[in-house]
Amino acid sequence: KGFKYIDISLTPFTNTLPIHHLKLQENNPQEIDVIYIDVLNHHIKPAQQRYTRTAANKYLYENIQTYFKAEILVDENGLVVTYPDLFEKIG
C-alpha cells in the first residue's frame, strides 16, 4: 500500500506535513493513512490518524488505533509550537 504521509516518533515536524497539506476547514475532520516509524522501539507499521482543525491555529490529532489524542498548537506556517507533554518550541 502506498502511503502519502510518514510519522516519525521524536519529531513534531511530521505533524506539519498533513496539517499543511490537508488545508482543513474548522471542525471538518480528515482521516489519513500513514507509515509510522517508532525510532525508540525500532518498529515500522501502518497507522490511521485523524486531524481536526479546532481553531485557526489548533488541531486535534488522534491515533485511531490507540485512541491517543493531543491538541496541537501551530504557528502561521503550520509548524508545531506546542504538542502537550511531548514538544514545546523554544526560541
N, C-alpha and C positions, 0 to 999 in steps of 0.2 A: 504494500500500500504506500503510495506517495504521501508525504507529509509536507504541508505548506509552512508549518511552524515548528520551531525547536524550543525546548525549555531546558535550560541548563541550570541545575541547582547551584547555589552560591553566587548567583548574579541576578540582579533585578533587570538587567538590560534586555533579557529575553521577554519580559513582560511588555517592554516598549514596542516590540515588533508587532504583536497583534493589536495593541492599543492604537498604534499609529496607522496600521493598515486597515483595520475594520471600520474606522471613522463612524463609530456608533452614535446614534441619537440617544438622548437620555431615556432610561427605563426601557430600552429595547435590547434584551439580552441576545448574545450570539454564542453558540456552541462551536468549538473548533477541535479538531484532532491535532495532537502534537506528538512529537517524539521527545520523550523525557529522558534526560541524562542526569542520573544521580551520581555526581562526582565522588562523594564520600563513600558510597556503598558499591560503586562500580556496577551500576545497573543501567541498562538502556531498555526502555519499554514505551509502547504507545500509551497515550493518556487522552482523556476527554476533559476539556476545560470550558468554562463559561465566563464570559466577560459581560458585565452590565455597567453602562455609564450611569452613575447616580447623580452626578453634578458635573459642571463644566470641567473640573479637574480631579474628579474622583471616580474610581472604578471598583466594582465588586468583582473580585477574582474568585472563582470556585473550581476546585478539582472535583469533578463529578463522581469519580470512583471512590475517593477517600472522604468526601464531604468537607474537605478543608476549605475555609473561606478566609478572605482577607480584603479589607478595604484599602486600596492603593491610592495614594495621592501623587499626582504627576504635575510637572511644570507645563508651560505653554508649548513645549516641543514633544510632550508625551513621555519625557524621561521620569523615571520613578524618583520622587522626593522622599516619600515615606512608605515603607512596607512594614506594618506593625510587627514588632518583635524580631524582625529579620534585617531590615536595612533602613538607614537614615542618611540622606545626602548631607554632607558637611562641606562647608566652603562654597 
